Amino acid sequence: MINRRHLIAGGAVLAGTAMLPARLLAAEIDTSDLVPMTGHARPIDRAERLARIERAQRLMHANKIDAILIEPGSSMVYFSGIEWWRSERLTAFVLPARGAPLVVTPFFEEPSVRESLVVPADVRVWQEDESPTALIAGALRERGLASGTIGIEETVRFFGSDGLAQHLPHARLVSANPVVRGCRLIKTPAEIALLQIANDVTLAAMKWTWGRVKEGMTRDQVAALVTAATGKLGGSDVDALILLGEAAAYPHGSHKPQTVREGEVVLMDCGCKVHGYTSDISRTFVPGRAPDDVRRVFDQVAEGQHVAVRSAKVGLPAGAVDDAVRAYYTRLGYGPGYRLPGLSHRTGHGIGMDGHEPVNLVHGETTALAPGMCFSDEPGLYLPEKFGVRLEDCWRMTEAGPKFFTAPPMAIDQPFG
């Protein structure tokens, strides 16, 4: 469910039995009992990126697309290795259906951009008083594509696509989804291995934190523990959403003050990256004895996760998974549809380099499930003004059906098995 960065704020944090100073940084928490888990993780290599480019070019031919335009972000990293950011100064990666890719970047950024470029490419630079889209258009004209069909990656900003349209008035701009999604939706063994490690790290960090959550702690203090543990275990770019008590009734929480209380829900929704690949796991538990109504809802959500995997079969539309879960919850008296109390969000989302990727397990999604696709499975139940329960584990499609990266919990008293 995570889709934003959660900052660590002030306050003392319990590490073991010792109270540590106020405004603690995650780096100051004692994690000496943890051992890094990512030493065997292998980053995506040059050969795999070249294979991605070859696949993309085959898809371009099949879909009659002559080139695609990509801005910095996960798709640029996916094909080129270039790790860059978006600003008003355009850096772009252009992948043609034939020949070497093109990289366009500001003159003074070229040395930095080249540091992470791992595939052969024609790198061209523009000065501050020049137009980067004019430079791209000129390069495409050189390749005979002045009136070609140019695919625009779905996250490219308007000024990039509009500038290209103005400089190539006879070109046809279309969605690059058949190419980019066609590649990224299906994970390779190397990608799946990194997703597995990222999920293993996150689950281990959350389990370590679970044993240290004490009554009176704030959500930021709990998040600091998760962040510290994840970093020690080898994960980076940590996200830790902590929802306490009534705040768990709202999928992304509340700004109201929250502290851990015995007998009330603690919901942890956490993730990290390992060599650019992302995890996303949620657990719900109760310090002390769980009230009967919370226990009942937990058991219903746990079954909801398994309804999802039982319904997911190769060739069926992804939306069928959401429909199956929602039908189960409706039989229990929730909803119907997205109404509350019930499941107010999709059953799951794609996951890979981004925490949220196409496609979603949501009503109406017609994309057919295929081996190599990876999803979160998080059919939470939310009771406004009371509490919420979310359990989330990710799985990948195989020919035989879904295979979990992490084992879902089946009991609220044992949220980590």
One Martini backbone bead per residue (centre of mass of N, CA, C, O) as a GRO file, in nm:
protein
  417
    1MET     BB    1   0.053   0.065  -0.013
    2ILE     BB    2   0.286   0.224  -0.041
    3ASN     BB    3   0.328   0.597  -0.169
    4ARG     BB    4   0.525   0.725   0.056
    5ARG     BB    5   0.722   0.922   0.252
    6HIS     BB    6   0.833   0.856   0.589
    7LEU     BB    7   0.913   1.044   0.850
    8ILE     BB    8   1.139   1.100   1.106
    9ALA     BB    9   1.082   1.187   1.426
   10GLY     BB   10   1.064   1.269   1.730
   11GLY     BB   11   1.172   1.107   2.013
   12ALA     BB   12   1.177   0.835   2.197
   13VAL     BB   13   1.346   0.507   2.181
   14LEU     BB   14   1.310   0.173   2.208
   15ALA     BB   15   1.594  -0.047   2.275
   16GLY     BB   16   1.478  -0.287   2.408
   17THR     BB   17   1.522  -0.147   2.745
   18ALA     BB   18   1.630   0.125   2.635
   19MET     BB   19   1.632   0.466   2.667
   20LEU     BB   20   1.654   0.696   2.424
   21PRO     BB   21   1.701   0.978   2.293
   22ALA     BB   22   1.576   1.239   2.179
   23ARG     BB   23   1.560   1.271   1.850
   24LEU     BB   24   1.609   1.009   1.705
   25LEU     BB   25   1.807   0.830   1.500
   26ALA     BB   26   1.814   0.545   1.328
   27ALA     BB   27   2.136   0.516   1.344
   28GLU     BB   28   2.123   0.499   1.683
   29ILE     BB   29   2.019   0.225   1.683
   30ASP     BB   30   2.037  -0.089   1.818
   31THR     BB   31   2.159  -0.351   1.568
   32SER     BB   32   2.375  -0.580   1.662
   33ASP     BB   33   2.173  -0.844   1.614
   34LEU     BB   34   2.215  -0.787   1.313
   35VAL     BB   35   2.236  -0.930   0.976
   36PRO     BB   36   2.315  -0.904   0.677
   37MET     BB   37   2.118  -1.003   0.357
   38THR     BB   38   2.272  -0.876   0.067
   39GLY     BB   39   2.550  -1.011  -0.029
   40HIS     BB   40   2.405  -1.197  -0.274
   41ALA     BB   41   2.319  -0.962  -0.435
   42ARG     BB   42   2.240  -0.904  -0.782
   43PRO     BB   43   2.271  -0.688  -1.006
   44ILE     BB   44   2.189  -0.555  -1.285
   45ASP     BB   45   2.317  -0.614  -1.591
   46ARG     BB   46   2.417  -0.544  -1.906
   47ALA     BB   47   2.295  -0.790  -2.049
   48GLU     BB   48   2.003  -0.744  -1.955
   49ARG     BB   49   1.966  -0.462  -2.080
   50LEU     BB   50   2.012  -0.553  -2.371
   51ALA     BB   51   1.771  -0.750  -2.373
   52ARG     BB   52   1.558  -0.532  -2.330
   53ILE     BB   53   1.610  -0.376  -2.589
   54GLU     BB   54   1.546  -0.605  -2.779
   55ARG     BB   55   1.256  -0.645  -2.688
   56ALA     BB   56   1.159  -0.358  -2.745
   57GLN     BB   57   1.219  -0.367  -3.052
   58ARG     BB   58   1.022  -0.593  -3.113
   59LEU     BB   59   0.770  -0.441  -3.008
   60MET     BB   60   0.791  -0.206  -3.204
   61HIS     BB   61   0.750  -0.367  -3.459
   62ALA     BB   62   0.473  -0.496  -3.375
   63ASN     BB   63   0.353  -0.178  -3.313
   64LYS     BB   64   0.462   0.048  -3.503
   65ILE     BB   65   0.726   0.171  -3.353
   66ASP     BB   66   1.014   0.383  -3.387
   67ALA     BB   67   1.005   0.526  -3.095
   68ILE     BB   68   1.108   0.617  -2.755
   69LEU     BB   69   1.022   0.825  -2.474
   70ILE     BB   70   1.234   0.897  -2.181
   71GLU     BB   71   1.249   0.965  -1.852
   72PRO     BB   72   1.341   0.993  -1.557
   73GLY     BB   73   1.353   0.674  -1.397
   74SER     BB   74   1.273   0.347  -1.400
   75SER     BB   75   1.278   0.315  -1.712
   76MET     BB   76   1.561   0.424  -1.755
   77VAL     BB   77   1.704   0.223  -1.578
   78TYR     BB   78   1.606  -0.037  -1.710
   79PHE     BB   79   1.760   0.024  -1.993
   80SER     BB   80   2.042   0.210  -1.901
   81GLY     BB   81   2.108   0.290  -1.575
   82ILE     BB   82   2.013   0.573  -1.540
   83GLU     BB   83   2.056   0.794  -1.259
   84TRP     BB   84   1.803   1.031  -1.228
   85TRP     BB   85   1.637   1.343  -1.248
   86ARG     BB   86   1.379   1.577  -1.232
   87SER     BB   87   1.355   1.876  -1.426
   88GLU     BB   88   1.363   2.156  -1.626
   89ARG     BB   89   1.601   1.980  -1.729
   90LEU     BB   90   1.629   1.778  -1.991
   91THR     BB   91   1.639   1.427  -1.968
   92ALA     BB   92   1.685   1.169  -2.225
   93PHE     BB   93   1.552   0.857  -2.360
   94VAL     BB   94   1.605   0.707  -2.684
   95LEU     BB   95   1.432   0.435  -2.842
   96PRO     BB   96   1.486   0.264  -3.117
   97ALA     BB   97   1.405   0.013  -3.343
   98ARG     BB   98   1.687   0.110  -3.456
   99GLY     BB   99   1.965   0.100  -3.302
  100ALA     BB  100   2.094   0.322  -3.102
  101PRO     BB  101   2.064   0.496  -2.842
  102LEU     BB  102   1.950   0.810  -2.693
  103VAL     BB  103   2.113   1.085  -2.522
  104VAL     BB  104   1.978   1.371  -2.350
  105THR     BB  105   2.171   1.651  -2.213
  106PRO     BB  106   2.320   1.860  -2.038
  107PHE     BB  107   2.635   1.959  -2.068
  108PHE     BB  108   2.706   1.969  -1.745
  109GLU     BB  109   2.582   1.656  -1.705
  110GLU     BB  110   2.729   1.437  -1.868
  111PRO     BB  111   2.932   1.303  -1.669
  112SER     BB  112   2.712   1.208  -1.467
  113VAL     BB  113   2.535   1.040  -1.659
  114ARG     BB  114   2.764   0.839  -1.752
  115GLU     BB  115   2.813   0.683  -1.483
  116SER     BB  116   2.526   0.498  -1.527
  117LEU     BB  117   2.583   0.418  -1.807
  118VAL     BB  118   2.557   0.069  -1.965
  119VAL     BB  119   2.494   0.146  -2.261
  120PRO     BB  120   2.501   0.197  -2.576
  121ALA     BB  121   2.528   0.550  -2.683
  122ASP     BB  122   2.401   0.855  -2.803
  123VAL     BB  123   2.546   1.149  -2.682
  124ARG     BB  124   2.368   1.457  -2.627
  125VAL     BB  125   2.398   1.814  -2.604
  126TRP     BB  126   2.278   2.102  -2.421
  127GLN     BB  127   2.227   2.428  -2.387
  128GLU     BB  128   2.071   2.680  -2.209
  129ASP     BB  129   1.985   2.817  -2.510
  130GLU     BB  130   1.848   2.540  -2.573
  131SER     BB  131   1.663   2.269  -2.720
  132PRO     BB  132   1.603   1.943  -2.642
  133THR     BB  133   1.370   1.872  -2.846
  134ALA     BB  134   1.526   1.963  -3.094
  135LEU     BB  135   1.752   1.755  -3.063
  136ILE     BB  136   1.574   1.507  -3.086
  137ALA     BB  137   1.448   1.571  -3.358
  138GLY     BB  138   1.713   1.574  -3.518
  139ALA     BB  139   1.790   1.277  -3.463
  140LEU     BB  140   1.532   1.158  -3.596
  141ARG     BB  141   1.578   1.271  -3.876
  142GLU     BB  142   1.846   1.122  -3.930
  143ARG     BB  143   1.661   0.843  -3.907
  144GLY     BB  144   1.385   0.896  -4.069
  145LEU     BB  145   1.153   1.020  -3.830
  146ALA     BB  146   0.976   1.280  -3.897
  147SER     BB  147   0.705   1.072  -3.966
  148GLY     BB  148   0.686   0.904  -3.725
  149THR     BB  149   0.635   0.676  -3.454
  150ILE     BB  150   0.600   0.801  -3.118
  151GLY     BB  151   0.668   0.693  -2.804
  152ILE     BB  152   0.521   0.768  -2.480
  153GLU     BB  153   0.592   0.758  -2.180
  154GLU     BB  154   0.357   0.778  -1.919
  155THR     BB  155   0.556   0.995  -1.737
  156VAL     BB  156   0.582   1.209  -1.928
  157ARG     BB  157   0.597   1.531  -1.966
  158PHE     BB  158   0.443   1.768  -2.148
  159PHE     BB  159   0.694   1.937  -2.245
  160GLY     BB  160   0.820   1.696  -2.394
  161SER     BB  161   0.594   1.610  -2.595
  162ASP     BB  162   0.525   1.893  -2.705
  163GLY     BB  163   0.804   1.969  -2.811
  164LEU     BB  164   0.823   1.736  -3.011
  165ALA     BB  165   0.569   1.807  -3.177
  166GLN     BB  166   0.672   2.087  -3.274
  167HIS     BB  167   0.944   1.963  -3.415
  168LEU     BB  168   0.735   1.711  -3.522
  169PRO     BB  169   0.458   1.763  -3.706
  170HIS     BB  170   0.458   1.463  -3.868
  171ALA     BB  171   0.436   1.312  -3.626
  172ARG     BB  172   0.335   1.030  -3.423
  173LEU     BB  173   0.184   1.021  -3.108
  174VAL     BB  174   0.217   0.761  -2.864
  175SER     BB  175   0.195   0.502  -2.670
  176ALA     BB  176   0.448   0.300  -2.490
  177ASN     BB  177   0.312   0.057  -2.342
  178PRO     BB  178   0.360  -0.191  -2.535
  179VAL     BB  179   0.665  -0.175  -2.453
  180VAL     BB  180   0.718  -0.112  -2.153
  181ARG     BB  181   0.511  -0.305  -2.034
  182GLY     BB  182   0.600  -0.551  -2.202
  183CYS     BB  183   0.859  -0.567  -2.025
  184ARG     BB  184   0.796  -0.495  -1.708
  185LEU     BB  185   0.571  -0.701  -1.629
  186ILE     BB  186   0.799  -0.918  -1.687
  187LYS     BB  187   0.989  -1.097  -1.484
  188THR     BB  188   1.293  -1.196  -1.419
  189PRO     BB  189   1.496  -1.387  -1.235
  190ALA     BB  190   1.667  -1.143  -1.136
  191GLU     BB  191   1.427  -0.976  -1.031
  192ILE     BB  192   1.303  -1.186  -0.839
  193ALA     BB  193   1.549  -1.210  -0.655
  194LEU     BB  194   1.536  -0.913  -0.553
  195LEU     BB  195   1.250  -0.922  -0.442
  196GLN     BB  196   1.304  -1.140  -0.234
  197ILE     BB  197   1.515  -0.989  -0.066
  198ALA     BB  198   1.347  -0.740   0.003
  199ASN     BB  199   1.127  -0.901   0.155
  200ASP     BB  200   1.309  -1.033   0.364
  201VAL     BB  201   1.408  -0.774   0.495
  202THR     BB  202   1.137  -0.651   0.581
  203LEU     BB  203   1.034  -0.882   0.755
  204ALA     BB  204   1.271  -0.883   0.954
  205ALA     BB  205   1.236  -0.588   1.051
  206MET     BB  206   0.945  -0.618   1.156
  207LYS     BB  207   0.996  -0.844   1.358
  208TRP     BB  208   1.201  -0.688   1.528
  209THR     BB  209   1.007  -0.460   1.603
  210TRP     BB  210   0.771  -0.611   1.738
  211GLY     BB  211   0.958  -0.685   1.998
  212ARG     BB  212   0.977  -0.338   2.062
  213VAL     BB  213   0.691  -0.268   2.112
  214LYS     BB  214   0.552  -0.008   2.318
  215GLU     BB  215   0.384   0.147   2.532
  216GLY     BB  216   0.369   0.496   2.416
  217MET     BB  217   0.452   0.488   2.143
  218THR     BB  218   0.514   0.624   1.848
  219ARG     BB  219   0.508   0.611   1.513
  220ASP     BB  220   0.800   0.726   1.477
  221GLN     BB  221   0.938   0.520   1.662
  222VAL     BB  222   0.865   0.272   1.504
  223ALA     BB  223   0.985   0.365   1.232
  224ALA     BB  224   1.279   0.382   1.334
  225LEU     BB  225   1.314   0.082   1.378
  226VAL     BB  226   1.265  -0.013   1.090
  227THR     BB  227   1.485   0.158   0.956
  228ALA     BB  228   1.727   0.048   1.109
  229ALA     BB  229   1.692  -0.252   1.040
  230THR     BB  230   1.693  -0.232   0.732
  231GLY     BB  231   1.974  -0.107   0.703
  232LYS     BB  232   2.130  -0.339   0.840
  233LEU     BB  233   2.016  -0.563   0.632
  234GLY     BB  234   2.037  -0.378   0.331
  235GLY     BB  235   1.833  -0.165   0.295
  236SER     BB  236   1.669   0.089   0.104
  237ASP     BB  237   1.443   0.321   0.087
  238VAL     BB  238   1.260   0.359   0.336
  239ASP     BB  239   0.932   0.251   0.433
  240ALA     BB  240   0.710   0.371   0.717
  241LEU     BB  241   0.387   0.285   0.802
  242ILE     BB  242   0.215   0.398   1.097
  243LEU     BB  243  -0.080   0.263   1.259
  244LEU     BB  244  -0.293   0.376   1.533
  245GLY     BB  245  -0.573   0.253   1.592
  246GLU     BB  246  -0.797   0.439   1.430
  247ALA     BB  247  -0.596   0.502   1.191
  248ALA     BB  248  -0.635   0.208   1.059
  249ALA     BB  249  -0.916   0.294   0.914
  250TYR     BB  250  -0.700   0.453   0.732
  251PRO     BB  251  -0.490   0.361   0.491
  252HIS     BB  252  -0.305   0.655   0.534
  253GLY     BB  253  -0.424   0.780   0.782
  254SER     BB  254  -0.339   1.024   1.046
  255HIS     BB  255  -0.265   1.340   1.217
  256LYS     BB  256  -0.322   1.234   1.471
  257PRO     BB  257  -0.240   1.149   1.763
  258GLN     BB  258  -0.022   0.858   1.835
  259THR     BB  259  -0.033   0.556   2.039
  260VAL     BB  260   0.054   0.289   2.203
  261ARG     BB  261  -0.199   0.040   2.293
  262GLU     BB  262  -0.344  -0.173   2.474
  263GLY     BB  263  -0.577  -0.338   2.260
  264GLU     BB  264  -0.458  -0.200   1.999
  265VAL     BB  265  -0.389  -0.125   1.690
  266VAL     BB  266  -0.110  -0.228   1.476
  267LEU     BB  267   0.010  -0.081   1.168
  268MET     BB  268   0.238  -0.213   0.924
  269ASP     BB  269   0.386  -0.038   0.632
  270CYS     BB  270   0.653  -0.180   0.439
  271GLY     BB  271   0.971  -0.083   0.271
  272CYS     BB  272   1.223  -0.153   0.012
  273LYS     BB  273   1.551  -0.161  -0.138
  274VAL     BB  274   1.723  -0.379  -0.388
  275HIS     BB  275   1.874  -0.285  -0.649
  276GLY     BB  276   1.578  -0.131  -0.724
  277TYR     BB  277   1.395  -0.330  -0.554
  278THR     BB  278   1.065  -0.387  -0.418
  279SER     BB  279   0.883  -0.372  -0.121
  280ASP     BB  280   0.554  -0.489   0.038
  281ILE     BB  281   0.441  -0.484   0.380
  282SER     BB  282   0.177  -0.604   0.601
  283ARG     BB  283   0.092  -0.559   0.956
  284THR     BB  284  -0.127  -0.683   1.220
  285PHE     BB  285  -0.157  -0.589   1.570
  286VAL     BB  286  -0.177  -0.658   1.936
  287PRO     BB  287  -0.118  -0.545   2.232
  288GLY     BB  288  -0.197  -0.800   2.384
  289ARG     BB  289  -0.523  -0.845   2.380
  290ALA     BB  290  -0.740  -0.919   2.138
  291PRO     BB  291  -1.017  -0.826   2.035
  292ASP     BB  292  -1.277  -0.990   1.897
  293ASP     BB  293  -1.325  -0.799   1.650
  294VAL     BB  294  -1.034  -0.796   1.552
  295ARG     BB  295  -0.996  -1.099   1.519
  296ARG     BB  296  -1.215  -1.140   1.309
  297VAL     BB  297  -1.104  -0.947   1.090
  298PHE     BB  298  -0.834  -1.080   1.056
  299ASP     BB  299  -0.942  -1.353   0.953
  300GLN     BB  300  -1.080  -1.231   0.701
  301VAL     BB  301  -0.824  -1.114   0.568
  302ALA     BB  302  -0.663  -1.374   0.554
  303GLU     BB  303  -0.867  -1.503   0.360
  304GLY     BB  304  -0.856  -1.286   0.139
  305GLN     BB  305  -0.572  -1.353   0.041
  306HIS     BB  306  -0.656  -1.649  -0.052
  307VAL     BB  307  -0.872  -1.573  -0.250
  308ALA     BB  308  -0.684  -1.434  -0.445
  309VAL     BB  309  -0.493  -1.678  -0.518
  310ARG     BB  310  -0.720  -1.876  -0.607
  311SER     BB  311  -0.817  -1.675  -0.852
  312ALA     BB  312  -0.531  -1.680  -0.979
  313LYS     BB  313  -0.495  -1.714  -1.335
  314VAL     BB  314  -0.380  -1.788  -1.619
  315GLY     BB  315  -0.555  -1.554  -1.842
  316LEU     BB  316  -0.684  -1.388  -1.645
  317PRO     BB  317  -0.806  -1.114  -1.533
  318ALA     BB  318  -0.698  -0.908  -1.288
  319GLY     BB  319  -0.989  -0.819  -1.188
  320ALA     BB  320  -1.084  -1.101  -1.075
  321VAL     BB  321  -0.949  -1.082  -0.800
  322ASP     BB  322  -1.112  -0.848  -0.686
  323ASP     BB  323  -1.390  -0.975  -0.725
  324ALA     BB  324  -1.351  -1.216  -0.532
  325VAL     BB  325  -1.300  -1.058  -0.273
  326ARG     BB  326  -1.558  -0.879  -0.280
  327ALA     BB  327  -1.757  -1.117  -0.269
  328TYR     BB  328  -1.668  -1.225   0.004
  329TYR     BB  329  -1.726  -0.963   0.169
  330THR     BB  330  -2.025  -0.942   0.099
  331ARG     BB  331  -2.105  -1.209   0.245
  332LEU     BB  332  -2.014  -1.071   0.531
  333GLY     BB  333  -2.134  -0.748   0.499
  334TYR     BB  334  -1.972  -0.585   0.313
  335GLY     BB  335  -2.036  -0.297   0.171
  336PRO     BB  336  -2.048  -0.271  -0.131
  337GLY     BB  337  -1.769  -0.267  -0.284
  338TYR     BB  338  -1.622   0.045  -0.163
  339ARG     BB  339  -1.768   0.040   0.088
  340LEU     BB  340  -1.835   0.134   0.420
  341PRO     BB  341  -1.756  -0.120   0.556
  342GLY     BB  342  -1.438  -0.230   0.407
  343LEU     BB  343  -1.303  -0.225   0.075
  344SER     BB  344  -1.163   0.087  -0.055
  345HIS     BB  345  -0.952  -0.073  -0.225
  346ARG     BB  346  -0.755  -0.239  -0.389
  347THR     BB  347  -0.609  -0.551  -0.370
  348GLY     BB  348  -0.374  -0.456  -0.581
  349HIS     BB  349  -0.033  -0.420  -0.709
  350GLY     BB  350   0.216  -0.360  -0.882
  351ILE     BB  351   0.568  -0.482  -0.873
  352GLY     BB  352   0.925  -0.358  -0.852
  353MET     BB  353   1.086  -0.079  -0.896
  354ASP     BB  354   0.810  -0.003  -0.802
  355GLY     BB  355   0.568   0.000  -0.565
  356HIS     BB  356   0.388   0.115  -0.809
  357GLU     BB  357   0.253  -0.079  -1.073
  358PRO     BB  358   0.174  -0.201  -1.342
  359VAL     BB  359  -0.087  -0.373  -1.269
  360ASN     BB  360  -0.403  -0.400  -1.123
  361LEU     BB  361  -0.610  -0.531  -0.862
  362VAL     BB  362  -0.896  -0.438  -1.035
  363HIS     BB  363  -1.180  -0.345  -1.133
  364GLY     BB  364  -1.164  -0.385  -1.494
  365GLU     BB  365  -0.904  -0.534  -1.539
  366THR     BB  366  -0.789  -0.695  -1.852
  367THR     BB  367  -0.528  -0.797  -1.795
  368ALA     BB  368  -0.349  -1.073  -1.830
  369LEU     BB  369  -0.231  -1.321  -1.661
  370ALA     BB  370   0.128  -1.383  -1.611
  371PRO     BB  371   0.420  -1.500  -1.607
  372GLY     BB  372   0.609  -1.266  -1.390
  373MET     BB  373   0.406  -1.133  -1.242
  374CYS     BB  374   0.371  -0.871  -0.985
  375PHE     BB  375   0.210  -0.857  -0.651
  376SER     BB  376  -0.002  -0.735  -0.435
  377ASP     BB  377  -0.176  -0.853  -0.119
  378GLU     BB  378  -0.440  -0.618   0.024
  379PRO     BB  379  -0.742  -0.697   0.176
  380GLY     BB  380  -0.862  -0.478   0.351
  381LEU     BB  381  -1.029  -0.368   0.658
  382TYR     BB  382  -1.264  -0.089   0.729
  383LEU     BB  383  -1.362   0.088   1.040
  384PRO     BB  384  -1.486   0.363   1.104
  385GLU     BB  385  -1.385   0.484   1.422
  386LYS     BB  386  -1.206   0.220   1.493
  387PHE     BB  387  -1.064   0.010   1.265
  388GLY     BB  388  -0.793  -0.173   1.101
  389VAL     BB  389  -0.701  -0.430   0.851
  390ARG     BB  390  -0.371  -0.522   0.721
  391LEU     BB  391  -0.258  -0.754   0.476
  392GLU     BB  392   0.075  -0.792   0.315
  393ASP     BB  393   0.167  -0.966   0.018
  394CYS     BB  394   0.380  -1.089  -0.227
  395TRP     BB  395   0.345  -1.202  -0.574
  396ARG     BB  396   0.396  -1.449  -0.828
  397MET     BB  397   0.354  -1.562  -1.135
  398THR     BB  398   0.277  -1.886  -1.247
  399GLU     BB  399   0.173  -2.156  -1.411
  400ALA     BB  400   0.047  -2.261  -1.119
  401GLY     BB  401   0.054  -1.978  -0.991
  402PRO     BB  402   0.089  -1.828  -0.710
  403LYS     BB  403   0.390  -1.692  -0.536
  404PHE     BB  404   0.516  -1.620  -0.247
  405PHE     BB  405   0.755  -1.426  -0.083
  406THR     BB  406   0.566  -1.425   0.172
  407ALA     BB  407   0.417  -1.543   0.451
  408PRO     BB  408   0.119  -1.541   0.562
  409PRO     BB  409  -0.073  -1.475   0.818
  410MET     BB  410  -0.311  -1.659   1.057
  411ALA     BB  411  -0.243  -1.489   1.330
  412ILE     BB  412  -0.256  -1.223   1.551
  413ASP     BB  413  -0.038  -1.358   1.758
  414GLN     BB  414   0.129  -1.435   1.465
  415PRO     BB  415   0.242  -1.212   1.234
  416PHE     BB  416   0.537  -1.397   1.183
  417GLY     BB  417   0.495  -1.717   1.257
   0.00000   0.00000   0.00000
